[in-house]
Amino acid sequence: LLYNGDLVVDDSNCDQGLPEWAVYLLISVGGLLGIFLLLLACQVCIRRKRDASKIPVNPNVPEDSSMKIFKIGQLVEAQYQHEIDPENCDWFKGRIVRINGDRFAIKYLHEALGSEDNVAISSIRTPLSDFQVGQTVEGQRYPDSEWSTCTIASLSKNDTYFVSFQGYENDDVNIPGSRLRKISLRFNVGQIVSVFLPQSPETEERGIITSRNEEIAAYSVRFDDVRLGSVPNISHQYVHAFSLDQNEFVQVQDPADSTSWNRAQITVVHGNETYDIKYTNSGLGEEAQVPTSRIRRPVFSEGDRVMANLDETWLKGVVKKSPNR
């Protein structure tokens, strides 16, 4: 029996606290938890930066596009904010002159509209069509009418244009860009063509294409008749394929090399603007159904022996002078 104040000796083997393995376990779990929290914090930080740099998407362009598709100088369509009627926001063509974050400064192609600052991304879209004032195109005067040559007279709103159809020069029509298309010029430089000359008396003259003007859909032509000389910017509607004569000498484009032209003679004239030809180089032989697009007037040099058509008669001769082409 022990009393208060007695001295005693503790000879037990019991240790106080957690076992050693438990301590190591707690340290490991704590370390893993710390790493997890650090990775989570990094992910949150990255996501916030990404969200902060993300730019609103224009609802008028594909969903995966952002305002980064727009740049200074680019042609766009923007909703112009009318001062008198703010609710009336039509689309007009213009160019981006300044970008400030997600806001744009637009200079409209319509001089009366001038410029507009602080245009939101939601009020800008890529143009539905891109025709220029003065450009010659083909258009449908009415929705189901035939395509006819016309000229862009002025730009209008909501992707429409005032155009002047040939034959109706004093009656400009406002039509949408969906009823306009660019003219594809079918003849290349060097091709022989027939040109309708509408002056009095009306005639058709043979010539050779010397240049093309895609913007106004026209050709420059050097005529066989030296009195006509060279005439620039002849409307495409007056130019059509020339029917070459049998036995006429021409140059034919190599189908395997567009830069190579070989001299040949027309042997058969077909009615579909194709010809059978015989090359002057016997090693090349003959070729059938050659389209007009691969045939051009031969380029002769001084001293070349040729045959010339004089008053419907082919005569042998020697080139004295060759035009500088």
Beta strands, then each sheet from edge to edge (+ up, - down):
strand 1: 75-79
strand 2: 91-100
strand 3: 103-108
strand 4: 115-120
strand 5: 124-125
strand 6: 136-140
strand 7: 147-155
strand 8: 160-165
strand 9: 173-176
strand 10: 180-181
strand 11: 192-197
strand 12: 203-213
strand 13: 218-223
strand 14: 230-235
strand 15: 239-241
strand 16: 249-254
strand 17: 257-269
strand 18: 274-279
strand 19: 286-291
strand 20: 295-296
strand 21: 305-310
strand 22: 313-318
sheet 1: 4+ 3- 2+ 1- 5+
sheet 2: 9+ 8- 7+ 6- 10+
sheet 3: 14+ 13- 12+ 11- 15+
sheet 4: 19+ 18- 17+ 16- 20+
sheet 5: 21+ 22-
end
